[in-house]
Amino acid sequence: MRIGSVLLVIWLLIGTLAGSQRHYYDTGSTNCAKAGTILVTILAGPLNYVGVNPKVSCVAPQPSK
């Protein structure tokens, strides 16, 4: 169990590094799609370096008038 936890933390750190290299954490407007893309990039971990470039698109419903 301990080795699995260490591997999970390393996996997520590599995904965080990939998001940083793609400048996903720069300040600016954050919307549903950007937050989702950041999340799946972190979860993809080392797969980002073998060609995986996850993107998320989402549309939030507009309030009624």
HTML snippet that shows the backbone in 3Dmol.js (N, CA, C, O; Angstrom):
<script src="https://3Dmol.org/build/3Dmol-min.js"></script>
<div id="view" style="width:600px;height:400px;position:relative"></div>
<script>
const pdb = `
ATOM      1  N   MET A   1       0.830  -1.200   0.000  1.00  0.00           N
ATOM      2  CA  MET A   1       0.000   0.000   0.000  1.00  0.00           C
ATOM      3  C   MET A   1       0.867   1.254   0.000  1.00  0.00           C
ATOM      4  O   MET A   1       0.528   2.243  -0.649  1.00  0.00           O
ATOM      5  N   ARG A   2       1.961   1.218   0.709  1.00  0.00           N
ATOM      6  CA  ARG A   2       2.827   2.398   0.804  1.00  0.00           C
ATOM      7  C   ARG A   2       3.461   2.734  -0.547  1.00  0.00           C
ATOM      8  O   ARG A   2       3.550   3.901  -0.928  1.00  0.00           O
ATOM      9  N   ILE A   3       3.900   1.700  -1.264  1.00  0.00           N
ATOM     10  CA  ILE A   3       4.509   1.934  -2.571  1.00  0.00           C
ATOM     11  C   ILE A   3       3.470   2.510  -3.539  1.00  0.00           C
ATOM     12  O   ILE A   3       3.784   3.392  -4.338  1.00  0.00           O
ATOM     13  N   GLY A   4       2.243   2.012  -3.465  1.00  0.00           N
ATOM     14  CA  GLY A   4       1.169   2.527  -4.313  1.00  0.00           C
ATOM     15  C   GLY A   4       0.890   3.997  -4.049  1.00  0.00           C
ATOM     16  O   GLY A   4       0.645   4.760  -4.984  1.00  0.00           O
ATOM     17  N   SER A   5       0.923   4.397  -2.795  1.00  0.00           N
ATOM     18  CA  SER A   5       0.692   5.801  -2.445  1.00  0.00           C
ATOM     19  C   SER A   5       1.807   6.688  -2.974  1.00  0.00           C
ATOM     20  O   SER A   5       1.557   7.782  -3.482  1.00  0.00           O
ATOM     21  N   VAL A   6       3.032   6.211  -2.852  1.00  0.00           N
ATOM     22  CA  VAL A   6       4.178   6.977  -3.354  1.00  0.00           C
ATOM     23  C   VAL A   6       4.095   7.112  -4.865  1.00  0.00           C
ATOM     24  O   VAL A   6       4.341   8.189  -5.408  1.00  0.00           O
ATOM     25  N   LEU A   7       3.748   6.025  -5.550  1.00  0.00           N
ATOM     26  CA  LEU A   7       3.611   6.078  -7.010  1.00  0.00           C
ATOM     27  C   LEU A   7       2.497   7.024  -7.432  1.00  0.00           C
ATOM     28  O   LEU A   7       2.637   7.738  -8.425  1.00  0.00           O
ATOM     29  N   LEU A   8       1.388   7.042  -6.689  1.00  0.00           N
ATOM     30  CA  LEU A   8       0.286   7.949  -7.002  1.00  0.00           C
ATOM     31  C   LEU A   8       0.725   9.402  -6.860  1.00  0.00           C
ATOM     32  O   LEU A   8       0.410  10.229  -7.716  1.00  0.00           O
ATOM     33  N   VAL A   9       1.440   9.719  -5.803  1.00  0.00           N
ATOM     34  CA  VAL A   9       1.912  11.089  -5.595  1.00  0.00           C
ATOM     35  C   VAL A   9       2.878  11.489  -6.703  1.00  0.00           C
ATOM     36  O   VAL A   9       2.796  12.605  -7.216  1.00  0.00           O
ATOM     37  N   ILE A  10       3.788  10.602  -7.079  1.00  0.00           N
ATOM     38  CA  ILE A  10       4.729  10.901  -8.174  1.00  0.00           C
ATOM     39  C   ILE A  10       3.973  11.103  -9.479  1.00  0.00           C
ATOM     40  O   ILE A  10       4.289  12.011 -10.247  1.00  0.00           O
ATOM     41  N   TRP A  11       2.966  10.251  -9.736  1.00  0.00           N
ATOM     42  CA  TRP A  11       2.142  10.361 -10.956  1.00  0.00           C
ATOM     43  C   TRP A  11       1.490  11.747 -11.031  1.00  0.00           C
ATOM     44  O   TRP A  11       1.543  12.414 -12.065  1.00  0.00           O
ATOM     45  N   LEU A  12       0.872  12.172  -9.915  1.00  0.00           N
ATOM     46  CA  LEU A  12       0.184  13.462  -9.886  1.00  0.00           C
ATOM     47  C   LEU A  12       1.167  14.636  -9.982  1.00  0.00           C
ATOM     48  O   LEU A  12       0.843  15.659 -10.585  1.00  0.00           O
ATOM     49  N   LEU A  13       2.347  14.503  -9.403  1.00  0.00           N
ATOM     50  CA  LEU A  13       3.358  15.558  -9.517  1.00  0.00           C
ATOM     51  C   LEU A  13       3.825  15.719 -10.964  1.00  0.00           C
ATOM     52  O   LEU A  13       4.040  16.839 -11.429  1.00  0.00           O
ATOM     53  N   ILE A  14       3.981  14.611 -11.667  1.00  0.00           N
ATOM     54  CA  ILE A  14       4.366  14.687 -13.079  1.00  0.00           C
ATOM     55  C   ILE A  14       3.265  15.367 -13.889  1.00  0.00           C
ATOM     56  O   ILE A  14       3.558  16.168 -14.776  1.00  0.00           O
ATOM     57  N   GLY A  15       2.012  15.059 -13.597  1.00  0.00           N
ATOM     58  CA  GLY A  15       0.897  15.725 -14.277  1.00  0.00           C
ATOM     59  C   GLY A  15       0.855  17.207 -13.972  1.00  0.00           C
ATOM     60  O   GLY A  15       0.546  18.014 -14.849  1.00  0.00           O
ATOM     61  N   THR A  16       1.165  17.579 -12.726  1.00  0.00           N
ATOM     62  CA  THR A  16       1.210  18.988 -12.346  1.00  0.00           C
ATOM     63  C   THR A  16       2.322  19.705 -13.098  1.00  0.00           C
ATOM     64  O   THR A  16       2.144  20.838 -13.547  1.00  0.00           O
ATOM     65  N   LEU A  17       3.467  19.046 -13.235  1.00  0.00           N
ATOM     66  CA  LEU A  17       4.583  19.630 -13.992  1.00  0.00           C
ATOM     67  C   LEU A  17       4.202  19.830 -15.458  1.00  0.00           C
ATOM     68  O   LEU A  17       4.556  20.846 -16.057  1.00  0.00           O
ATOM     69  N   ALA A  18       3.487  18.876 -16.034  1.00  0.00           N
ATOM     70  CA  ALA A  18       3.047  18.998 -17.430  1.00  0.00           C
ATOM     71  C   ALA A  18       2.112  20.195 -17.592  1.00  0.00           C
ATOM     72  O   ALA A  18       2.229  20.940 -18.564  1.00  0.00           O
ATOM     73  N   GLY A  19       1.194  20.386 -16.657  1.00  0.00           N
ATOM     74  CA  GLY A  19       0.292  21.541 -16.715  1.00  0.00           C
ATOM     75  C   GLY A  19       1.051  22.849 -16.593  1.00  0.00           C
ATOM     76  O   GLY A  19       0.704  23.838 -17.240  1.00  0.00           O
ATOM     77  N   SER A  20       2.071  22.856 -15.774  1.00  0.00           N
ATOM     78  CA  SER A  20       2.895  24.056 -15.622  1.00  0.00           C
ATOM     79  C   SER A  20       3.651  24.368 -16.916  1.00  0.00           C
ATOM     80  O   SER A  20       3.741  25.525 -17.326  1.00  0.00           O
ATOM     81  N   GLN A  21       4.181  23.347 -17.543  1.00  0.00           N
ATOM     82  CA  GLN A  21       4.909  23.553 -18.796  1.00  0.00           C
ATOM     83  C   GLN A  21       3.998  24.019 -19.921  1.00  0.00           C
ATOM     84  O   GLN A  21       4.460  24.662 -20.863  1.00  0.00           O
ATOM     85  N   ARG A  22       2.723  23.707 -19.836  1.00  0.00           N
ATOM     86  CA  ARG A  22       1.760  24.162 -20.838  1.00  0.00           C
ATOM     87  C   ARG A  22       1.124  25.499 -20.447  1.00  0.00           C
ATOM     88  O   ARG A  22       0.216  25.974 -21.128  1.00  0.00           O
ATOM     89  N   HIS A  23       1.590  26.095 -19.372  1.00  0.00           N
ATOM     90  CA  HIS A  23       1.145  27.415 -18.893  1.00  0.00           C
ATOM     91  C   HIS A  23      -0.346  27.437 -18.549  1.00  0.00           C
ATOM     92  O   HIS A  23      -1.015  28.451 -18.755  1.00  0.00           O
ATOM     93  N   TYR A  24      -0.865  26.334 -18.031  1.00  0.00           N
ATOM     94  CA  TYR A  24      -2.266  26.284 -17.637  1.00  0.00           C
ATOM     95  C   TYR A  24      -2.532  27.044 -16.350  1.00  0.00           C
ATOM     96  O   TYR A  24      -3.677  27.398 -16.072  1.00  0.00           O
ATOM     97  N   TYR A  25      -1.495  27.303 -15.557  1.00  0.00           N
ATOM     98  CA  TYR A  25      -1.692  27.933 -14.261  1.00  0.00           C
ATOM     99  C   TYR A  25      -1.479  29.441 -14.296  1.00  0.00           C
ATOM    100  O   TYR A  25      -1.560  30.098 -13.258  1.00  0.00           O
ATOM    101  N   ASP A  26      -1.211  29.995 -15.466  1.00  0.00           N
ATOM    102  CA  ASP A  26      -1.050  31.443 -15.572  1.00  0.00           C
ATOM    103  C   ASP A  26      -2.346  32.128 -15.160  1.00  0.00           C
ATOM    104  O   ASP A  26      -3.435  31.578 -15.321  1.00  0.00           O
ATOM    105  N   THR A  27      -2.213  33.321 -14.632  1.00  0.00           N
ATOM    106  CA  THR A  27      -3.412  34.043 -14.220  1.00  0.00           C
ATOM    107  C   THR A  27      -4.228  34.428 -15.438  1.00  0.00           C
ATOM    108  O   THR A  27      -3.692  34.642 -16.526  1.00  0.00           O
ATOM    109  N   GLY A  28      -5.481  34.509 -15.245  1.00  0.00           N
ATOM    110  CA  GLY A  28      -6.398  34.845 -16.322  1.00  0.00           C
ATOM    111  C   GLY A  28      -7.773  34.329 -15.956  1.00  0.00           C
ATOM    112  O   GLY A  28      -7.991  33.807 -14.863  1.00  0.00           O
ATOM    113  N   SER A  29      -8.674  34.482 -16.869  1.00  0.00           N
ATOM    114  CA  SER A  29     -10.037  34.031 -16.586  1.00  0.00           C
ATOM    115  C   SER A  29     -10.074  32.506 -16.533  1.00  0.00           C
ATOM    116  O   SER A  29      -9.481  31.827 -17.372  1.00  0.00           O
ATOM    117  N   THR A  30     -10.761  31.994 -15.561  1.00  0.00           N
ATOM    118  CA  THR A  30     -10.911  30.550 -15.421  1.00  0.00           C
ATOM    119  C   THR A  30     -12.371  30.200 -15.656  1.00  0.00           C
ATOM    120  O   THR A  30     -13.273  30.786 -15.057  1.00  0.00           O
ATOM    121  N   ASN A  31     -12.580  29.255 -16.519  1.00  0.00           N
ATOM    122  CA  ASN A  31     -13.933  28.798 -16.786  1.00  0.00           C
ATOM    123  C   ASN A  31     -13.984  27.282 -16.638  1.00  0.00           C
ATOM    124  O   ASN A  31     -12.989  26.649 -16.285  1.00  0.00           O
ATOM    125  N   CYS A  32     -15.103  26.731 -16.899  1.00  0.00           N
ATOM    126  CA  CYS A  32     -15.319  25.288 -16.742  1.00  0.00           C
ATOM    127  C   CYS A  32     -14.339  24.491 -17.608  1.00  0.00           C
ATOM    128  O   CYS A  32     -13.755  23.515 -17.135  1.00  0.00           O
ATOM    129  N   ALA A  33     -14.155  24.888 -18.844  1.00  0.00           N
ATOM    130  CA  ALA A  33     -13.283  24.152 -19.756  1.00  0.00           C
ATOM    131  C   ALA A  33     -11.828  24.205 -19.303  1.00  0.00           C
ATOM    132  O   ALA A  33     -11.131  23.191 -19.347  1.00  0.00           O
ATOM    133  N   LYS A  34     -11.363  25.368 -18.870  1.00  0.00           N
ATOM    134  CA  LYS A  34      -9.970  25.492 -18.437  1.00  0.00           C
ATOM    135  C   LYS A  34      -9.729  24.670 -17.170  1.00  0.00           C
ATOM    136  O   LYS A  34      -8.713  23.985 -17.061  1.00  0.00           O
ATOM    137  N   ALA A  35     -10.643  24.734 -16.226  1.00  0.00           N
ATOM    138  CA  ALA A  35     -10.503  23.964 -14.988  1.00  0.00           C
ATOM    139  C   ALA A  35     -10.526  22.463 -15.286  1.00  0.00           C
ATOM    140  O   ALA A  35      -9.757  21.703 -14.697  1.00  0.00           O
ATOM    141  N   GLY A  36     -11.385  22.042 -16.178  1.00  0.00           N
ATOM    142  CA  GLY A  36     -11.446  20.633 -16.552  1.00  0.00           C
ATOM    143  C   GLY A  36     -10.192  20.164 -17.250  1.00  0.00           C
ATOM    144  O   GLY A  36      -9.713  19.059 -16.994  1.00  0.00           O
ATOM    145  N   THR A  37      -9.654  20.989 -18.127  1.00  0.00           N
ATOM    146  CA  THR A  37      -8.425  20.649 -18.834  1.00  0.00           C
ATOM    147  C   THR A  37      -7.269  20.518 -17.856  1.00  0.00           C
ATOM    148  O   THR A  37      -6.459  19.599 -17.974  1.00  0.00           O
ATOM    149  N   ILE A  38      -7.186  21.428 -16.891  1.00  0.00           N
ATOM    150  CA  ILE A  38      -6.135  21.341 -15.880  1.00  0.00           C
ATOM    151  C   ILE A  38      -6.265  20.040 -15.103  1.00  0.00           C
ATOM    152  O   ILE A  38      -5.269  19.355 -14.867  1.00  0.00           O
ATOM    153  N   LEU A  39      -7.479  19.695 -14.706  1.00  0.00           N
ATOM    154  CA  LEU A  39      -7.708  18.489 -13.923  1.00  0.00           C
ATOM    155  C   LEU A  39      -7.324  17.226 -14.691  1.00  0.00           C
ATOM    156  O   LEU A  39      -6.630  16.370 -14.143  1.00  0.00           O
ATOM    157  N   VAL A  40      -7.755  17.089 -15.934  1.00  0.00           N
ATOM    158  CA  VAL A  40      -7.431  15.875 -16.687  1.00  0.00           C
ATOM    159  C   VAL A  40      -5.954  15.821 -17.057  1.00  0.00           C
ATOM    160  O   VAL A  40      -5.404  14.731 -17.209  1.00  0.00           O
ATOM    161  N   THR A  41      -5.298  16.970 -17.206  1.00  0.00           N
ATOM    162  CA  THR A  41      -3.860  16.980 -17.457  1.00  0.00           C
ATOM    163  C   THR A  41      -3.120  16.427 -16.247  1.00  0.00           C
ATOM    164  O   THR A  41      -2.198  15.623 -16.391  1.00  0.00           O
ATOM    165  N   ILE A  42      -3.522  16.857 -15.057  1.00  0.00           N
ATOM    166  CA  ILE A  42      -2.887  16.347 -13.844  1.00  0.00           C
ATOM    167  C   ILE A  42      -3.148  14.849 -13.695  1.00  0.00           C
ATOM    168  O   ILE A  42      -2.240  14.091 -13.352  1.00  0.00           O
ATOM    169  N   LEU A  43      -4.373  14.423 -13.948  1.00  0.00           N
ATOM    170  CA  LEU A  43      -4.704  13.006 -13.809  1.00  0.00           C
ATOM    171  C   LEU A  43      -4.008  12.139 -14.853  1.00  0.00           C
ATOM    172  O   LEU A  43      -3.732  10.967 -14.593  1.00  0.00           O
ATOM    173  N   ALA A  44      -3.720  12.694 -16.026  1.00  0.00           N
ATOM    174  CA  ALA A  44      -3.032  11.929 -17.072  1.00  0.00           C
ATOM    175  C   ALA A  44      -1.577  11.676 -16.715  1.00  0.00           C
ATOM    176  O   ALA A  44      -0.975  10.723 -17.211  1.00  0.00           O
ATOM    177  N   GLY A  45      -1.006  12.512 -15.864  1.00  0.00           N
ATOM    178  CA  GLY A  45       0.360  12.304 -15.366  1.00  0.00           C
ATOM    179  C   GLY A  45       1.380  12.144 -16.478  1.00  0.00           C
ATOM    180  O   GLY A  45       1.435  12.964 -17.395  1.00  0.00           O
ATOM    181  N   PRO A  46       2.193  11.087 -16.404  1.00  0.00           N
ATOM    182  CA  PRO A  46       3.264  10.884 -17.386  1.00  0.00           C
ATOM    183  C   PRO A  46       2.769  10.647 -18.807  1.00  0.00           C
ATOM    184  O   PRO A  46       3.544  10.768 -19.756  1.00  0.00           O
ATOM    185  N   LEU A  47       1.493  10.314 -18.968  1.00  0.00           N
ATOM    186  CA  LEU A  47       0.966  10.102 -20.320  1.00  0.00           C
ATOM    187  C   LEU A  47       1.043  11.375 -21.154  1.00  0.00           C
ATOM    188  O   LEU A  47       1.018  11.319 -22.383  1.00  0.00           O
ATOM    189  N   ASN A  48       1.138  12.533 -20.481  1.00  0.00           N
ATOM    190  CA  ASN A  48       1.269  13.792 -21.200  1.00  0.00           C
ATOM    191  C   ASN A  48       2.532  13.832 -22.046  1.00  0.00           C
ATOM    192  O   ASN A  48       2.581  14.515 -23.068  1.00  0.00           O
ATOM    193  N   TYR A  49       3.553  13.098 -21.618  1.00  0.00           N
ATOM    194  CA  TYR A  49       4.837  13.128 -22.311  1.00  0.00           C
ATOM    195  C   TYR A  49       4.959  12.084 -23.410  1.00  0.00           C
ATOM    196  O   TYR A  49       5.995  12.002 -24.071  1.00  0.00           O
ATOM    197  N   VAL A  50       3.925  11.292 -23.613  1.00  0.00           N
ATOM    198  CA  VAL A  50       3.923  10.332 -24.715  1.00  0.00           C
ATOM    199  C   VAL A  50       2.843  10.664 -25.736  1.00  0.00           C
ATOM    200  O   VAL A  50       2.433   9.806 -26.518  1.00  0.00           O
ATOM    201  N   GLY A  51       2.382  11.917 -25.726  1.00  0.00           N
ATOM    202  CA  GLY A  51       1.470  12.371 -26.764  1.00  0.00           C
ATOM    203  C   GLY A  51       0.037  12.639 -26.337  1.00  0.00           C
ATOM    204  O   GLY A  51      -0.746  13.153 -27.135  1.00  0.00           O
ATOM    205  N   VAL A  52      -0.328  12.310 -25.117  1.00  0.00           N
ATOM    206  CA  VAL A  52      -1.685  12.578 -24.659  1.00  0.00           C
ATOM    207  C   VAL A  52      -1.805  14.064 -24.350  1.00  0.00           C
ATOM    208  O   VAL A  52      -1.013  14.604 -23.578  1.00  0.00           O
ATOM    209  N   ASN A  53      -2.773  14.716 -24.939  1.00  0.00           N
ATOM    210  CA  ASN A  53      -3.009  16.132 -24.683  1.00  0.00           C
ATOM    211  C   ASN A  53      -4.498  16.313 -24.403  1.00  0.00           C
ATOM    212  O   ASN A  53      -5.261  16.727 -25.276  1.00  0.00           O
ATOM    213  N   PRO A  54      -4.901  15.995 -23.168  1.00  0.00           N
ATOM    214  CA  PRO A  54      -6.341  16.021 -22.867  1.00  0.00           C
ATOM    215  C   PRO A  54      -6.909  17.431 -22.868  1.00  0.00           C
ATOM    216  O   PRO A  54      -6.280  18.368 -22.376  1.00  0.00           O
ATOM    217  N   LYS A  55      -8.081  17.568 -23.415  1.00  0.00           N
ATOM    218  CA  LYS A  55      -8.811  18.838 -23.425  1.00  0.00           C
ATOM    219  C   LYS A  55     -10.242  18.576 -23.014  1.00  0.00           C
ATOM    220  O   LYS A  55     -10.803  17.525 -23.327  1.00  0.00           O
ATOM    221  N   VAL A  56     -10.835  19.527 -22.313  1.00  0.00           N
ATOM    222  CA  VAL A  56     -12.220  19.404 -21.887  1.00  0.00           C
ATOM    223  C   VAL A  56     -12.977  20.614 -22.407  1.00  0.00           C
ATOM    224  O   VAL A  56     -12.496  21.744 -22.316  1.00  0.00           O
ATOM    225  N   SER A  57     -14.142  20.377 -22.943  1.00  0.00           N
ATOM    226  CA  SER A  57     -14.991  21.495 -23.344  1.00  0.00           C
ATOM    227  C   SER A  57     -16.330  21.318 -22.628  1.00  0.00           C
ATOM    228  O   SER A  57     -16.884  20.219 -22.583  1.00  0.00           O
ATOM    229  N   CYS A  58     -16.826  22.386 -22.086  1.00  0.00           N
ATOM    230  CA  CYS A  58     -18.107  22.331 -21.416  1.00  0.00           C
ATOM    231  C   CYS A  58     -18.782  23.693 -21.526  1.00  0.00           C
ATOM    232  O   CYS A  58     -18.130  24.731 -21.638  1.00  0.00           O
ATOM    233  N   VAL A  59     -20.077  23.653 -21.492  1.00  0.00           N
ATOM    234  CA  VAL A  59     -20.858  24.886 -21.577  1.00  0.00           C
ATOM    235  C   VAL A  59     -21.808  24.919 -20.388  1.00  0.00           C
ATOM    236  O   VAL A  59     -22.628  24.020 -20.206  1.00  0.00           O
ATOM    237  N   ALA A  60     -21.689  25.942 -19.603  1.00  0.00           N
ATOM    238  CA  ALA A  60     -22.587  26.104 -18.458  1.00  0.00           C
ATOM    239  C   ALA A  60     -23.892  26.749 -18.936  1.00  0.00           C
ATOM    240  O   ALA A  60     -23.866  27.640 -19.785  1.00  0.00           O
ATOM    241  N   PRO A  61     -25.003  26.315 -18.409  1.00  0.00           N
ATOM    242  CA  PRO A  61     -26.281  26.915 -18.832  1.00  0.00           C
ATOM    243  C   PRO A  61     -26.369  28.362 -18.400  1.00  0.00           C
ATOM    244  O   PRO A  61     -25.878  28.726 -17.331  1.00  0.00           O
ATOM    245  N   GLN A  62     -26.989  29.185 -19.218  1.00  0.00           N
ATOM    246  CA  GLN A  62     -27.164  30.588 -18.921  1.00  0.00           C
ATOM    247  C   GLN A  62     -28.400  30.784 -18.040  1.00  0.00           C
ATOM    248  O   GLN A  62     -29.391  30.072 -18.203  1.00  0.00           O
ATOM    249  N   PRO A  63     -28.352  31.718 -17.133  1.00  0.00           N
ATOM    250  CA  PRO A  63     -29.542  31.960 -16.303  1.00  0.00           C
ATOM    251  C   PRO A  63     -30.706  32.479 -17.151  1.00  0.00           C
ATOM    252  O   PRO A  63     -30.502  33.160 -18.156  1.00  0.00           O
ATOM    253  N   SER A  64     -31.900  32.153 -16.738  1.00  0.00           N
ATOM    254  CA  SER A  64     -33.079  32.619 -17.461  1.00  0.00           C
ATOM    255  C   SER A  64     -33.315  34.101 -17.186  1.00  0.00           C
ATOM    256  O   SER A  64     -32.883  34.636 -16.164  1.00  0.00           O
ATOM    257  N   LYS A  65     -34.002  34.745 -18.108  1.00  0.00           N
ATOM    258  CA  LYS A  65     -34.252  36.190 -17.974  1.00  0.00           C
ATOM    259  C   LYS A  65     -35.561  36.458 -17.304  1.00  0.00           C
ATOM    260  O   LYS A  65     -35.930  37.616 -17.111  1.00  0.00           O
TER     261      LYS A  65
END
`;
const viewer = $3Dmol.createViewer("view");
viewer.addModel(pdb, "pdb");
viewer.setStyle({}, {cartoon: {color: "spectrum"}});
viewer.zoomTo();
viewer.render();
</script>
